[in-house]
């Protein structure tokens, strides 16, 4: 495992339990500390997860950008990303 992979694994820990759900299609963050999980059958679950604030998402995006060799400017950004069924799974 590379250093970048270890950083991403560490950053994803607050989401790991949700990412393991086989029928999960999407994770949204509607507000700091609130996740919305959407499942293949259309169900939604609203989860309180205090660790997923704006700083969390910015740091995760920065780690992913570093791994992919992309530039990510932390100033004034609201991160937004969407991964389909073939997205990352622990």
C-alpha positions in Angstrom: 0.0 0.0 0.0 1.4 3.4 -1.0 1.5 6.4 1.4 -1.3 8.0 -0.6 -3.5 4.8 -0.2 -2.9 4.8 3.5 -3.9 8.4 3.8 -7.1 7.8 1.8 -7.9 4.7 3.9 -7.5 6.8 7.0 -9.7 9.6 5.6 -12.4 7.1 4.6 -12.7 5.5 8.1 -15.8 7.6 9.1 -17.6 6.3 5.9 -16.2 2.7 5.8 -19.2 1.0 7.5 -21.5 2.7 5.0 -19.4 2.0 1.9 -19.4 -1.8 2.7 -23.2 -1.9 2.2 -23.7 -3.9 -1.0 -26.8 -2.1 -2.2 -25.5 1.4 -1.5 -25.7 3.6 -4.5 -24.9 7.1 -3.2 -23.8 9.0 -0.1 -24.8 12.6 0.2 -24.0 15.1 2.9 -26.9 17.5 3.4 -25.4 19.4 6.3 -22.3 19.1 8.5 -22.5 15.8 10.4 -25.5 14.4 8.4 -25.3 11.7 5.7 -28.0 10.6 3.4 -27.5 7.0 2.2 -29.5 6.1 -1.0 -29.9 2.4 -1.8 -30.6 0.6 -5.1 -34.2 -0.1 -4.1 -34.8 3.7 -3.6 -34.6 3.6 0.2 -32.9 6.5 2.0 -31.4 6.5 5.4 -30.5 9.7 7.3 -27.5 9.2 9.5 -25.9 11.5 12.1 -22.1 11.3 11.7 -20.4 14.2 13.5 -17.0 13.5 11.9 -18.1 14.4 8.4 -18.0 18.2 8.6 -16.7 20.6 5.8 -13.1 20.1 6.9 -13.5 16.3 6.6 -14.7 16.6 3.0 -12.1 19.1 2.0 -9.3 16.9 3.4 -10.8 13.8 1.7 -11.0 15.7 -1.6 -7.4 16.9 -1.2 -6.1 13.3 -0.5 -8.0 12.0 -3.6 -6.7 14.8 -5.8 -3.1 14.2 -4.6 -3.5 10.5 -5.4 -4.8 11.3 -8.9 -2.3 14.0 -9.6 -5.0 16.6 -9.8 -4.9 20.2 -8.4 -7.4 20.9 -5.7 -7.6 24.4 -4.2 -8.9 24.4 -0.6 -10.0 28.1 -0.7 -13.7 28.7 -1.0 -14.6 25.2 -2.2 -17.6 23.1 -1.3 -16.6 19.6 -2.3 -19.0 17.7 -4.6 -18.5 14.2 -5.9 -20.5 11.3 -7.0 -19.4 7.7 -7.4 -21.6 5.1 -9.1 -21.8 1.4 -8.4 -18.2 1.0 -9.5 -16.9 3.5 -6.9 -14.5 2.8 -4.1 -15.3 0.0 -1.6 -13.2 -1.0 1.3 
